Amino acid sequence: MAHSKFDWSLFIQSFEKSLQQSELSSYMPWQLTIKCPEILSLIILSLGKEYKVENGIAIHVSARIEPNVIMKAPVIIGPDCFIASHAYLRGGVYLIGNNSIGPGCEVKSSFIFPYH
């Protein structure tokens, strides 16, 4: 099965446009990670029914999470993400979609874009 080439240019333009139309447009890029917990708390409020939200942690119905993963809110796990056992997500983590976090990995204050 052949995979189509992912158009990063189009993805970045689309992401930039969505930022410009949101309250995030006033932030410089390096400020986004500093403000990550605040930003994710706002995003969580607007997520659709395909996310299960509990105690500041939003998980898409298609995401797979192995046992013994630690998540400290706010965290958003997007569509088709995989998180292996003993991973530690804290300080505001947004896995936008189609991401994998390996066993024992720690991720803090990050926006992780799709792997294509």
Secondary structure, DSSP 8 states (H G I E B T S, - for coil): -------HHHHHHHHHHHHHTSGGGGS-HHHHHHTHHHHHHHHHHT--TTEEEETTEEEETT-EE-TT-EE-SSEEE-TT-EE-TT-EEEEEEEE-SS-EE-TT-EEEEEEE----
